[in-house]
Amino acid sequence: MFQPTRYEVTGVQPVLGHEPGTFFEDDLEPGLERRLIERGSIQIVPAPAVAAQPRLDDPKPGLPRKAAESTATPDSEE
């Protein structure tokens, strides 16, 4: 899956319609990206981490599936 690069507009002028101080994601042509970075108009920033959504059938959210299965209590008593 393709992931565009995340940028912050660091200069005083808008870049490609994005105001200074804002973030945007795009697939810029390498030469354009290099020129914008060199003149201080943009900088590359890491994309924010996306938290995994817990599954509705997960018995112990947050634990690896094997760990959750090993700590699960049996439903029947003998």
N, C-alpha and C positions, 0 to 999 in steps of 0.2 A: 504494500500500500504506500502510495506517495505521500510524503509529509513536506509541506512547504516550509520555508525558513521563516522564523519569527524575527522581526526587526523592531527597533525603537527609533523614532525620529528624534535625533539629538541636536540637530541644527536649529536655526531660527526661522527657516523657511519651510513651508509645507513640501512634502515629498510625495509625488504620485497621488495627490489629493489627501494626504494624511498630515494632520497638524503636528507641530512640534510637541514633544512629550507624549505622543500617542504610540501605540503598538499596532503593527499590522503583520499579516502573514502573506507571503507571495513567493513565486518562483521567478526571481529576477535573473535576467541574462547576466552571466558571470562578469562581463566587462562593465556593465552598468552598476552592478553590486559593488565591484572593486572601486570604481570612481566615487560612488556615494559614500563609501566607508572612508576612503582616503581624504575626502574633503570635509569629513566630520558631520555629514548630513544624517547618517544612520549608523546603527551598530547592531550586530547580531546578538540576540538574547535567547537563552534557553526557553523552550516552551514550558508552561506550567505542567506539573505532574497531574495526571488524571487518575483519581482514585478508582479502584475496581469496585463495582457495585456488588454487594453480597447477593448470593443466590437465595431465592425464597425457600428452597428446600435444604439449605445449609444448616446442619444441627449445631454447629459452633462457629458463628461468623468470625472471621479474622484468623482462624487457624487453617493451616494447610489441610486439605481433605483427608489425607491419611491420619494426621494427628487428631482430627475431629472424630474419625471413625474409631480410633483406638481409645478415646476417652468417653465414648458414648455409653450410656447405661443400658442394659438389656430391658426390653419392655415386659418380658414375662418373668415371673418369680417361680422357682422350682424348689 
